[in-house]
Amino acid sequence: MESYVFPGNIDEQIMKIGSQPFIYMRTDAFSEVNKESERLLLELIHCRGGRTVIYTGSGTGAMSAVVENYVTTKQKAFVIDGGSFGHRWYQMCQYYGIAAVDYRVPFACDIDYDDLESQIARERPDVFLCQHHETSTGQLYDLACISRICHKYGVSMVVDVISTFLADELDMDALGIDICITSTQKGLNIPPGLSILFLSQRLEGYPFQHRGYYWDFEDNLNNFTRGQTSFSPATILFLQLNARLHQLRDEGGEHRNIQAVAHRAEVFRAECRKYGWDVPAQRPSNAITGFQTRDTDERRIFKGLMERYDTYIMPSGRPGFYRVSHMGLQTDEELMRLAERIHTLELEMK
Ligand SMILES: *Cc1c(COP(=O)(O)O)cnc(C)c1O
């Protein structure tokens, strides 16, 4: 099988951990693993003196946690809604009854930052919710511009970096972001199941709300201070995460990994140009390539790849628009062969 979805092809050493006996969670050994993971994670995202909680639960769980514990302490949220993930922030605000501005950004377009600034000046929100990369389209937002605007108007910044952590450059401290979230099945390239909350040092002692039992910040933070989880952790995933963090450190840290992801994206995008597929994102993330084929169906090429080549790419709700992830292991040759196969299927469909 070849996988260009999330998490993609995973390193064999990491996969092996999944078939081995694992330690009991209520031990010092497990606590030490987690305390080390927290340290390594904070270094990778540049969050000095900050905190993490590693939850058993998918990325959306961490989004929910942020809204329940933090956004509910605010008067008005401002949401960048440029696709299904941005829209999820807005839906969550509605779900918890938080006043929110739904700022729509057209498919695969960048934000008009001048317009954004005038909207922020007019609406005066106190918390800003966005994605670094709207994974449904491939569009990367300019966090430096957003940060300048948010800081000018005193708006707290919360960023879903689920699909850019370790794929695009990101410095939480330099950008003055209060909260980031990510999950294991994207840039970390290990199986799905854990989500990670990053809290900046500025939020130390912040009076969080208590609106969700499982995700409660205070309770989870207290336990994680000693390397423990409030509830039964997906132990194997915590061990795979720790092993992956060691690999990343030994391979040269986040910049090396980001370069590797960017290289794969470049290789595949050259193939897109060769076959005449448009990459609509105005500022594409390295994490995925979203490209428009001539297919008139939403899933035909997706199905053809799966049935004929045991290969997975991501379909979408738009006819002919597919996404290939660059966060898993993939060689230049594999990417070129993938493009050739997509091209073959595209020709057959005419
Ligand atoms: C993958 C992803 C999520 C979370 O999805 P889960 O399926 O809950 O892990 C959230 N935001 C973005 C930007 C994503 O790419």
The ligand as an SDF file (V2000), in Angstrom:
LIG
                    3D

 15 15  0  0  0  0  0  0  0  0999 V2000
   -6.8960   17.2100   10.4240 C   0  0  0  0  0  0  0  0  0  0  0  0
   -7.2810   18.5340   10.8880 C   0  0  0  0  0  0  0  0  0  0  0  0
   -8.0980   18.7290   12.0100 C   0  0  0  0  0  0  0  0  0  0  0  0
   -8.5980   17.6840   12.9370 C   0  0  0  0  0  0  0  0  0  0  0  0
   -9.1110   16.5790   12.4500 O   0  0  0  0  0  0  0  0  0  0  0  0
   -9.3120   15.2630   13.3260 P   0  0  0  0  0  0  0  0  0  0  0  0
   -9.9180   14.3660   12.3260 O   0  0  0  0  0  0  0  0  0  0  0  0
  -10.2220   15.5810   14.4400 O   0  0  0  0  0  0  0  0  0  0  0  0
   -7.9620   14.8270   13.8110 O   0  0  0  0  0  0  0  0  0  0  0  0
   -8.3730   20.0250   12.4020 C   0  0  0  0  0  0  0  0  0  0  0  0
   -7.8800   21.0730   11.7400 N   0  0  0  0  0  0  0  0  0  0  0  0
   -7.0760   20.9270   10.6720 C   0  0  0  0  0  0  0  0  0  0  0  0
   -6.5320   22.1560   10.0140 C   0  0  0  0  0  0  0  0  0  0  0  0
   -6.7530   19.6670   10.2090 C   0  0  0  0  0  0  0  0  0  0  0  0
   -5.9540   19.5290    9.1430 O   0  0  0  0  0  0  0  0  0  0  0  0
  1  2  1  0
  2  3  1  0
  2 14  2  0
  3  4  1  0
  3 10  2  0
  4  5  1  0
  5  6  1  0
  6  7  2  0
  6  8  1  0
  6  9  1  0
 10 11  1  0
 11 12  2  0
 12 13  1  0
 12 14  1  0
 14 15  1  0
M  END
$$$$
